[in-house]
């Protein structure tokens, strides 16, 4: 009887030890998985920060506070709390941010506040960034949620008074977010062709055997490129990245101003 009790006790001790060991291993594995996930997310946010600075900060600001009259703030409490409700979006905020970055926004949803058009960024839709880079950008933007300020959105700027068509065109170039994709000098993006000497380049493109447009002068070519970007795609760049509707979203005098301004770049 004593021997049976000893044997039973040993079995119970062994069983209890096994249970404790299993629980301990499970907890260690869970902690390790959580730590790995946290580390991966931190790396994603870090990569997203670099991508944001390179591709997005010119319009949305380095700190995500937006640019008055051009692009809305992302580092803002109202963005995280009410944006989805305001537009009637039924999905998650992550899905919304990811989809807008991926496919762009050719027409502003709040033109009375922000006149900028957002280009397509995912290479799934013809943009320059991979899906994993879009995920990195999404993680970085959502990382602002915990500390986002609860301030008012940038005030609508006073109406611009252009002294000349060239001045108006320069203002439109900034306001319409052209600078996000096209560089002039060392400032601007690289999604589209560099426009530093676009007036001289236009003459060369008209003479290109592959040119199928109707332009006869650099001014005509620049206007055609704004109104119908696919009339001639500069070698090394992809079609359909530039918005196709500037003829509808820009006023005739704004297009004239853009042509006048860009024609001075030689």
Wavefront OBJ file of the C-alpha trace (Angstrom):
o trace
v 0.000 0.000 0.000
v 2.824 2.404 0.879
v 4.632 1.472 -2.328
v 1.482 2.230 -4.351
v 1.132 5.598 -2.670
v 4.778 6.406 -3.396
v 4.367 5.383 -7.036
v 1.176 7.425 -7.371
v 2.887 10.422 -5.813
v 5.788 10.167 -8.232
v 3.379 9.958 -11.175
v 1.516 13.041 -9.975
v 4.767 14.959 -9.464
v 5.924 13.964 -12.953
v 2.575 14.981 -14.461
v 2.624 18.318 -12.670
v 6.198 18.953 -13.792
v 5.243 18.145 -17.370
v 2.320 20.570 -17.261
v 4.519 23.305 -15.806
v 7.148 22.635 -18.461
v 4.581 22.795 -21.269
v 3.124 26.057 -19.957
v 6.592 27.520 -19.560
v 7.636 26.562 -23.091
v 4.375 27.951 -24.478
v 4.837 31.240 -22.636
v 8.436 31.518 -23.807
v 7.351 30.841 -27.409
v 4.550 33.403 -27.135
v 6.878 36.011 -25.673
v 9.424 35.333 -28.390
v 6.795 35.614 -31.135
v 5.498 38.867 -29.672
v 9.013 40.262 -29.441
v 9.773 39.270 -33.051
v 6.530 40.853 -34.262
v 7.300 44.061 -32.363
v 10.795 44.168 -33.838
v 9.477 43.604 -37.363
v 6.886 46.357 -36.923
v 9.527 48.760 -35.608
v 11.715 48.059 -38.650
v 8.720 48.580 -40.938
v 7.974 51.956 -39.318
v 11.632 52.946 -39.692
v 11.664 52.041 -43.392
v 8.321 53.799 -43.828
v 9.762 56.969 -42.284
v 12.510 57.081 -44.927
v 10.002 56.433 -47.722
v 7.701 59.148 -46.395
v 10.502 61.713 -46.257
v 11.597 60.914 -49.827
v 8.193 60.619 -51.487
v 5.522 62.270 -49.344
v 6.980 65.038 -47.200
v 7.013 67.651 -49.971
v 3.209 67.689 -49.935
v 2.194 66.346 -46.521
v 5.079 67.933 -44.597
v 7.991 66.213 -42.879
v 5.962 65.970 -39.668
v 2.724 64.990 -41.414
v 0.974 68.280 -40.575
v -0.043 68.869 -44.186
v 0.355 71.863 -46.474
v -2.274 74.594 -46.440
v -4.347 74.528 -49.618
v -2.469 71.539 -51.038
v -2.534 68.380 -48.905
v -4.311 67.464 -45.639
v -2.579 66.578 -42.362
v -2.055 62.922 -41.493
v -0.494 63.453 -38.080
v -3.764 64.769 -36.717
v -6.328 63.426 -34.245
v -9.262 64.164 -36.536
v -7.700 62.008 -39.239
v -7.623 58.992 -36.940
v -10.946 59.590 -35.231
v -13.329 60.807 -37.907
v -11.892 60.473 -41.428
v -13.516 57.103 -42.154
v -16.879 58.314 -40.851
v -16.670 61.535 -42.864
v -16.248 59.667 -46.154
v -18.483 56.698 -45.252
v -15.668 54.150 -45.513
v -16.702 50.790 -44.005
v -13.247 49.186 -43.835
v -10.391 49.672 -41.407
v -8.190 52.750 -41.243
v -5.227 50.620 -42.255
v -7.034 49.396 -45.366
v -8.018 52.968 -46.231
v -4.502 54.383 -45.843
v -2.966 51.502 -47.777
v -5.447 51.781 -50.650
v -5.105 55.567 -51.005
v -1.298 55.339 -51.088
v -1.452 52.478 -53.577
v -3.898 53.863 -56.119
v -3.559 57.597 -55.472
v -6.275 60.216 -55.587
v -6.561 62.083 -58.923
v -9.339 64.341 -57.586
v -9.405 65.914 -54.131
v -12.323 64.859 -51.911
v -12.177 68.308 -50.258
v -11.375 70.732 -53.105
v -12.531 73.683 -51.016
v -9.614 72.968 -48.647
v -7.023 70.996 -50.613
v -6.393 71.343 -54.333
v -3.641 68.749 -54.665
v -3.986 65.491 -56.568
v -2.165 62.463 -55.149
v -0.241 60.303 -57.647
v -0.376 56.519 -57.784
v 2.454 54.969 -55.739
v 2.060 51.175 -55.926
v 3.663 49.406 -58.870
v 0.510 47.269 -58.965
v -1.158 50.350 -60.474
v 1.860 51.642 -62.378
v 3.567 53.538 -59.555
v 7.190 53.278 -58.355
v 6.833 51.443 -55.003
v 6.492 47.735 -54.179
v 3.554 46.448 -52.069
v 5.867 45.872 -49.091
v 6.994 49.507 -49.293
v 3.346 50.590 -49.320
v 2.918 48.512 -46.136
v 5.951 50.278 -44.615
v 4.440 53.682 -45.382
v 1.114 52.572 -43.902
v 2.809 51.416 -40.692
v 4.663 54.727 -40.408
v 1.530 56.852 -40.857
v -0.526 54.747 -38.433
v 2.318 55.011 -35.917
v 1.283 58.647 -35.413
v -2.045 57.592 -33.942
v -0.917 57.366 -30.313
v 0.556 60.855 -30.251
v -1.403 62.664 -32.963
v -2.197 66.242 -32.121
v -5.781 67.437 -31.917
v -5.372 70.717 -33.705
v -7.287 72.413 -36.458
v -6.506 71.639 -40.062
v -4.343 74.093 -41.991
v -6.250 77.233 -42.851
v -7.335 77.808 -46.404
v -4.897 80.248 -47.952
v -5.882 83.621 -49.269
v -6.619 83.724 -53.016
v -3.394 83.977 -54.945
v -2.800 87.117 -56.965
v -0.437 86.208 -59.764
v 1.464 89.125 -61.257
v 1.964 87.224 -64.513
v 0.996 83.950 -66.216
v 4.435 82.587 -65.297
v 3.885 83.377 -61.615
v 0.448 81.749 -61.701
v 1.923 78.683 -63.398
v 4.593 78.367 -60.724
v 1.922 78.547 -58.031
v -0.205 75.926 -59.815
v 2.863 73.697 -60.204
v 3.260 73.657 -56.426
v -0.436 73.526 -55.562
v -1.263 70.670 -57.937
v 1.566 68.578 -56.418
v 3.535 68.449 -59.692
v 6.694 68.863 -57.594
v 5.985 65.508 -55.919
v 6.710 63.673 -59.172
v 8.781 66.104 -61.249
v 12.026 67.704 -60.176
v 13.232 71.161 -61.141
v 16.898 71.430 -60.348
v 17.532 69.460 -57.166
v 14.008 69.863 -55.802
v 11.178 67.458 -56.505
v 10.428 63.821 -57.132
v 11.646 61.308 -59.677
v 8.406 59.536 -60.561
v 8.160 61.635 -63.729
v 10.743 63.247 -66.032
v 12.971 66.027 -64.737
v 11.641 69.385 -65.939
v 14.727 71.523 -65.352
v 15.140 72.068 -69.126
v 11.707 70.984 -70.284
v 11.429 73.733 -72.925
v 14.630 72.531 -74.630
v 13.743 68.876 -74.103
v 10.305 69.434 -75.646
v 11.857 70.397 -78.970
v 13.909 67.184 -78.932
v 10.855 65.065 -78.121
v 8.890 66.579 -81.009
v 11.701 65.490 -83.326
v 11.757 61.968 -81.840
v 10.664 59.354 -84.433
v 8.407 57.783 -81.797
v 6.505 61.021 -81.183
v 2.917 60.678 -82.454
v 1.423 63.889 -81.070
v 0.349 67.068 -82.828
v 2.646 69.672 -81.251
v 4.835 71.886 -83.439
v 6.408 74.061 -80.757
v 7.719 73.465 -77.213
v 4.728 75.382 -75.832
v 2.332 73.149 -77.753
v 4.180 70.046 -76.535
v 4.024 71.159 -72.900
v 0.295 71.883 -73.187
v -0.291 68.542 -74.861
v 1.653 66.762 -72.104
v -0.549 68.361 -69.454
v -3.831 67.656 -71.228
v -2.911 64.239 -72.659
v 0.111 62.814 -70.783
v 0.198 59.611 -72.821
v 0.616 61.430 -76.152
v 4.337 60.964 -75.618
v 5.895 59.029 -72.754
v 9.512 59.972 -72.150
v 11.755 56.899 -72.466
v 12.438 55.315 -69.088
v 9.068 56.288 -67.627
v 5.719 54.524 -67.536
v 2.380 55.635 -69.013
v -0.750 56.282 -66.927
v 1.123 57.470 -63.813
v 0.382 61.142 -64.396
v -3.287 62.081 -63.830
v -5.217 62.181 -67.093
v -7.796 64.754 -66.026
v -5.908 68.024 -65.578
v -7.997 69.377 -68.426
v -11.030 69.048 -66.141
v -9.500 69.833 -62.741
v -7.484 72.894 -63.776
v -8.946 76.136 -65.083
v -7.929 77.311 -68.584
v -5.902 80.202 -67.145
v -4.114 77.784 -64.791
v -3.137 75.560 -67.719
v -2.011 78.638 -69.656
v 0.047 79.653 -66.633
v 1.658 76.225 -66.362
v 2.595 76.322 -70.048
v 4.010 79.826 -69.649
v 6.023 78.885 -66.564
v 7.393 75.598 -67.887
v 8.293 77.244 -71.200
v 10.793 79.405 -69.308
v 12.733 76.339 -68.142
v 15.620 75.947 -70.575
l 1 2 3 4 5 6 7 8 9 10 11 12 13 14 15 16 17 18 19 20 21 22 23 24 25 26 27 28 29 30 31 32 33 34 35 36 37 38 39 40 41 42 43 44 45 46 47 48 49 50 51 52 53 54 55 56 57 58 59 60 61 62 63 64 65 66 67 68 69 70 71 72 73 74 75 76 77 78 79 80 81 82 83 84 85 86 87 88 89 90 91 92 93 94 95 96 97 98 99 100 101 102 103 104 105 106 107 108 109 110 111 112 113 114 115 116 117 118 119 120 121 122 123 124 125 126 127 128 129 130 131 132 133 134 135 136 137 138 139 140 141 142 143 144 145 146 147 148 149 150 151 152 153 154 155 156 157 158 159 160 161 162 163 164 165 166 167 168 169 170 171 172 173 174 175 176 177 178 179 180 181 182 183 184 185 186 187 188 189 190 191 192 193 194 195 196 197 198 199 200 201 202 203 204 205 206 207 208 209 210 211 212 213 214 215 216 217 218 219 220 221 222 223 224 225 226 227 228 229 230 231 232 233 234 235 236 237 238 239 240 241 242 243 244 245 246 247 248 249 250 251 252 253 254 255 256 257 258 259 260 261 262 263 264 265 266
